[in-house]
Amino acid sequence: MYSQAAMMLDRILRLLAAYNIVTCSSETDDEGKLLTWHYGPAPVCKWLTKNEEGVSMASLVLMNQDKVLMESWYHLKDAVLDGGIPFNKAYGVTPFEYFGKDARCNQLFNEGMKSQTVIITKKLIEFYPGFDDVNILVDVGGGTGATLGIITSSYNHIKGVEHVGGDMLEEVPTGDAILIKCTLHDWSDEHCMTILKNCYRALPDNAKVIIVERILPVNPSAAPESQGVFDVDLVMLLQTPGGKQRTQNEFEALSKEAGFSSLKATHVFANTWAIELKK
């Protein structure tokens, strides 16, 4: 090991302590001379340490801070001045196309999404009561199936996970209810309208769409739950074709235009809500 490694690590830990990510205390001798520092986990480390399900927010942090995704930030000015998507300007393809060609990035993305999914879906089950009357649940844009797996393990009457290929911009499978989690923020209003209309057509009367998304505050504030939504909103600006976080009024306008009769929002976790649209 490099001879200066301990000193370098100590300097990194001191910075983390300055931001309350770790705790720091010093030890001195009888004459007050500094002997050493002691570091430990601060409360925020709860979210960076694997829980009983084996996931944490650390994988999402690693994904968002990866050098591939960080490159988008260097093209933000060009997108503001000339239009376009910063990620596409950096690599010539969309993020999903890039992940399809880069196994390391694809694994990083799937791990980040899975960890976020487990944490949010556990809270969804705890605070949203709308799965009791559902027998067939369609998860649109469901990735590797982790969300449905968690829901069906808690609601045994719901049909188990079955992967169905397709394009949600063309058609959506039929079910008693349709779940769209952290997907609409990837798309423009026009794309979202197409997706929601496809969902409407796929549902029987009195059925529902369950959108799980962050709701954008009308006015920004320094509160962490507000900051988190605006952080993600800018990531959508960097990486998607018109994607964004939306206010409740914007969700209501989309749902009404798509044909749904009512909207009910249930707070789930942090800045995440379950938005139920009834046909």
Phi, psi and omega in degrees: 000146179302137186297334181263011185299317182298318179296319180294317179296321179300319180293324176296315181296324178296321177295316178298324178294325179294338178253016177060029175273326170232161174267158181215131173225151183252154177238129181238164175273186184297338180264007179084008179281132182295129177258313183195166171251149175242131182243151178208171181286133172275168183307325182298338181295344174305322183276348181256001180248136183301134180269193183295339176273359178082020180233161175205174178281355182300321182293328177290321177297315180298322178296310184292334180263004180296147185300329180295312181287327181295335181300332180303324184299330182283354179246009181295317180300317181297322179293322178296318184281322190242354185087174180100179182253124183308316180299316179297324177295326180285323190235351178081001178218169177284164177303317182294324176294321180295314181298329179293340181255348184240104185298322180296312180294322179297317178294319178299316180296312182296322178293319178296316180293321180296315181298315178297319181299313182299314182295312183291318184292324175300319178289325178300314179296324183290322190248345180253119186267013192275009180264354185300323185259017182256130176253323178237114182248123178260124178257105183280126183069039189280006175060234184272002177091009184296321182297308180299323179300318179291317182295314183291335177288337178265334179239090187294341181281348179275136181305142181292175186291129173226119182282125180237119178283159179157188182231113183295344176280351178251314185197151178235136178299154181277144176198177175287329179210154179237128179256132175231100185252123175049044181238316183298332179291350176279352193231156178289169177301320180296315177296317180298321179298318178297315180298313182293323177294323176295321176297316180302315180294330184278348185262144169286168179301144178070007175276182189214156168253135178247107178265125176250109185209162167285141176257125184285127175295148178295319180241128178296150174216172181276002178294140182305322181293332175284314180301320182298320180292318180289331173300309182294324179301320180288326175299321177297322177298323183286330196235354188234161179277077179089008179292154181191161168278152187232150174284167178297322178298324179292320175297319179298319180295317179297315183294320180295316180293329179283350176111355183286149188269335183207160178224134176226125182254128179242125180291132185249308189191128178052245180254023184251138184231153168260116184251108185264123177251125181260136176278000000 
